[in-house]
Amino acid sequence: MGTIYDVVVVGLGVMGEATLWGLAEQNLRVLGIEARAPGHCEGSSHGASRIFRRAYWEGEQYISMLNHADQRWRSLQELSATPLIYETGGVFIGPKGSGMVAGSIDTARRALVEHTEWSARQVKISLPVFSVDSNCHAVYEPGAYAIAAQGARSKMLLVATRQGAELLYGDAVVCISKQHKGFRVYTRRGRCVTTNSIVLTAGPWLSDWVPELKARLLPRRVPVCWFEPRKGMASHFNNLNFPVFLYELSNGGLLYGLPSISHKEPGVKIGFHNRQQTSCMLGANSEEVSLLLVKEISESVSGILPGLEMMPAKAKACIYTMSQDESFCIGRVQGYENMFAASACSGHGFKFAPAIGDVLASLVVGETPPVAIDSFGIDRFSSK
Ligand SMILES: Cc1cc2nc3c(=O)[nH]c(=O)nc-3n(C[C@H](O)[C@H](O)[C@H](O)COP(=O)(O)OP(=O)(O)OC[C@H]3O[C@@H](n4cnc5c(N)ncnc54)[C@H](O)[C@@H]3O)c2cc1C
C-alpha cells in the first residue's frame, strides 16, 4: 500500500504554497500537487512584486489577517538571505469624496495603523513625482511595503520541503473520490494517492471542485503594464524613493502601482484595479493586451506620473478571480468533513497568503484558526 498523506494540497499558487508552509510546521505528511510547472504564468500568483498595505480601504474585517500575514512575511524574511520585503511606504491618493481614500483613513484610524493624512499640497511637497490637483487628498502609510513575490513563494516552498512537504508538478488532479475515511486523489498522469484531508487552492479553477462557487467566482483577464522613467528620472522611481500607491482618478478608475524591485521587471508596474476586466476562458488566453487598453492606461498614467514614459515598456494580461463581493472564500467545503478550500483573489489576496495558509492548516488539524474568518465563509452567498 502506498503512502497515506495527512493532507493533499491541490494547486500551488501562493495560497497553496503558504498552506504547505503552515501544514509542514504542524509536522504533517503533506503533498502539494500542481498542474503546471513551477513559476508558471497561467494563474494569478506569478511576477516579481505585490503590494502589502494595512490602511485597508476594503474594510476593518481584514485587519487581523493583515497583522498575522505581516508577522509571517517578516519571519520568512528572517529566514531568507535575499530581501523579500522592500520598505517603500505607501500612498493612497484620490479626489475628495474618494471611497478609497476615506476607507483607508477609516481603517487606519480604527485599527491604529500608523498613517498621515495629506492635503494635495502635502503630496506635492513630499512626493512631487505625483501630479495632483487641488481637489485631491491622500493617506500616507509608512509601514506599507512591496513583497518580492517570486522570492517569497520560493522561500515558503523551501521551508515547507525542508520540513518534509512533498511536491508534484506538471500533473493535474482530475478526480477526488471520497472513501470511508479520507479521499483518493487521481491525477492526469495516472497517479493515485490516499489522503485523510484535502485543501483546494486552485485559484480560478476552484469552482471545478466547489460547484456552489461556480456562479460566485468569475475569472477575469486584466492587463498590467510596466512604465520606465523618463531620462534623468530613474532615481525618483526606484524602490528607495518611490512608494507603492493607489490613485483614484476623478472618473472613478483606481490605479495601483509599485516600483521595480527586480531587474526582471522594467520600471514601475501599474494596472487598473477596477477597470479593463474582461471575461476569460481558462487555459485559452494569451498574455497579449489590446492596443486600446494600453492606450487607456497610458493616458491615465501620464496624467498622474508625468516622469514616466508615455508608453509602457511591457504589457501583459493576468487573471483576477473576482468573487461577487470582491472578498475571499475560505473554509470547509459543504458536505465534506475533511475538505477545505480558499479562493483569495479579487485582485488583492497575495498579501494575505501566509495568514490564509495558517488558517487552512489549523482547520485541517481541527484547531481554532489564528485569526477570525467569519466574514470570509464559503457559504456566505448561499445563506443570503
Ligand atoms: C496583475 C495582478 C496584480 C496583483 N497585485 C496584488 C497586490 O499588489 N497585492 C495583493 O495582495 N494581491 C495582488 N494580486 C492578487 C494575488 O496575486 C492573488 O490573490 C493570488 O495570487 C491568488 O493566488 P492563488 O494561489 O489563489 O491562485 P493561483 O495563483 O491562480 O494558483 C492556483 C494554482 O492552482 C493550480 N491548479 C488549478 N487546478 C488544478 C488541478 N486540478 N490540479 C493541480 N493544480 C491545479 C493552477 O495551475 C495554479 O497554479 C494581484 C493579482 C494580479 C493578477
PDBQT file of the ligand as one rigid body, heavy atoms in Angstrom, charges set to zero:
ROOT
HETATM    1  C1  LIG A 401      -1.726  41.605 -12.018  1.00  0.00    +0.000 C 
HETATM    2  C2  LIG A 401      -2.035  41.264 -10.593  1.00  0.00    +0.000 A 
HETATM    3  C3  LIG A 401      -1.591  42.096  -9.576  1.00  0.00    +0.000 A 
HETATM    4  C4  LIG A 401      -1.889  41.797  -8.247  1.00  0.00    +0.000 A 
HETATM    5  N1  LIG A 401      -1.415  42.615  -7.267  1.00  0.00    +0.000 NA
HETATM    6  C5  LIG A 401      -1.629  42.295  -5.973  1.00  0.00    +0.000 A 
HETATM    7  C6  LIG A 401      -1.041  43.070  -4.945  1.00  0.00    +0.000 A 
HETATM    8  O1  LIG A 401      -0.314  44.030  -5.209  1.00  0.00    +0.000 OA
HETATM    9  N2  LIG A 401      -1.270  42.710  -3.658  1.00  0.00    +0.000 N 
HETATM   10  C7  LIG A 401      -2.043  41.637  -3.334  1.00  0.00    +0.000 A 
HETATM   11  O2  LIG A 401      -2.226  41.370  -2.147  1.00  0.00    +0.000 OA
HETATM   12  N3  LIG A 401      -2.597  40.854  -4.299  1.00  0.00    +0.000 NA
HETATM   13  C8  LIG A 401      -2.406  41.153  -5.598  1.00  0.00    +0.000 A 
HETATM   14  N4  LIG A 401      -2.930  40.372  -6.596  1.00  0.00    +0.000 N 
HETATM   15  C9  LIG A 401      -3.761  39.212  -6.239  1.00  0.00    +0.000 C 
HETATM   16  C10 LIG A 401      -2.939  37.975  -5.912  1.00  0.00    +0.000 C 
HETATM   17  O3  LIG A 401      -1.859  37.826  -6.783  1.00  0.00    +0.000 OA
HETATM   18  C11 LIG A 401      -3.869  36.755  -5.907  1.00  0.00    +0.000 C 
HETATM   19  O4  LIG A 401      -4.832  36.996  -4.897  1.00  0.00    +0.000 OA
HETATM   20  C12 LIG A 401      -3.149  35.458  -5.606  1.00  0.00    +0.000 C 
HETATM   21  O5  LIG A 401      -2.043  35.286  -6.437  1.00  0.00    +0.000 OA
HETATM   22  C13 LIG A 401      -4.108  34.265  -5.779  1.00  0.00    +0.000 C 
HETATM   23  O6  LIG A 401      -3.356  33.090  -5.579  1.00  0.00    +0.000 OA
HETATM   24  P1  LIG A 401      -3.980  31.636  -5.652  1.00  0.00    +0.000 P 
HETATM   25  O7  LIG A 401      -2.940  30.702  -5.156  1.00  0.00    +0.000 OA
HETATM   26  O8  LIG A 401      -5.316  31.621  -5.005  1.00  0.00    +0.000 OA
HETATM   27  O9  LIG A 401      -4.299  31.378  -7.206  1.00  0.00    +0.000 OA
HETATM   28  P2  LIG A 401      -3.345  30.983  -8.429  1.00  0.00    +0.000 P 
HETATM   29  O10 LIG A 401      -2.108  31.766  -8.418  1.00  0.00    +0.000 OA
HETATM   30  O11 LIG A 401      -4.184  31.074  -9.656  1.00  0.00    +0.000 OA
HETATM   31  O12 LIG A 401      -2.959  29.474  -8.164  1.00  0.00    +0.000 OA
HETATM   32  C14 LIG A 401      -3.841  28.399  -8.400  1.00  0.00    +0.000 C 
HETATM   33  C15 LIG A 401      -2.999  27.219  -8.820  1.00  0.00    +0.000 C 
HETATM   34  O13 LIG A 401      -3.793  26.045  -8.848  1.00  0.00    +0.000 OA
HETATM   35  C16 LIG A 401      -3.336  25.240  -9.926  1.00  0.00    +0.000 C 
HETATM   36  N5  LIG A 401      -4.399  24.286 -10.261  1.00  0.00    +0.000 N 
HETATM   37  C17 LIG A 401      -5.645  24.574 -10.700  1.00  0.00    +0.000 A 
HETATM   38  N6  LIG A 401      -6.349  23.438 -10.890  1.00  0.00    +0.000 NA
HETATM   39  C18 LIG A 401      -5.523  22.409 -10.551  1.00  0.00    +0.000 A 
HETATM   40  C19 LIG A 401      -5.672  20.985 -10.554  1.00  0.00    +0.000 A 
HETATM   41  N7  LIG A 401      -6.809  20.399 -10.930  1.00  0.00    +0.000 N 
HETATM   42  N8  LIG A 401      -4.621  20.231 -10.171  1.00  0.00    +0.000 NA
HETATM   43  C20 LIG A 401      -3.454  20.815  -9.762  1.00  0.00    +0.000 A 
HETATM   44  N9  LIG A 401      -3.259  22.159  -9.765  1.00  0.00    +0.000 NA
HETATM   45  C21 LIG A 401      -4.281  22.942 -10.148  1.00  0.00    +0.000 A 
HETATM   46  C22 LIG A 401      -3.054  26.261 -11.022  1.00  0.00    +0.000 C 
HETATM   47  O14 LIG A 401      -2.213  25.744 -12.023  1.00  0.00    +0.000 OA
HETATM   48  C23 LIG A 401      -2.426  27.389 -10.223  1.00  0.00    +0.000 C 
HETATM   49  O15 LIG A 401      -1.023  27.259 -10.160  1.00  0.00    +0.000 OA
HETATM   50  C24 LIG A 401      -2.653  40.644  -7.931  1.00  0.00    +0.000 A 
HETATM   51  C25 LIG A 401      -3.090  39.797  -8.959  1.00  0.00    +0.000 A 
HETATM   52  C26 LIG A 401      -2.778  40.087 -10.273  1.00  0.00    +0.000 A 
HETATM   53  C27 LIG A 401      -3.230  39.156 -11.355  1.00  0.00    +0.000 C 
ENDROOT
TORSDOF 0
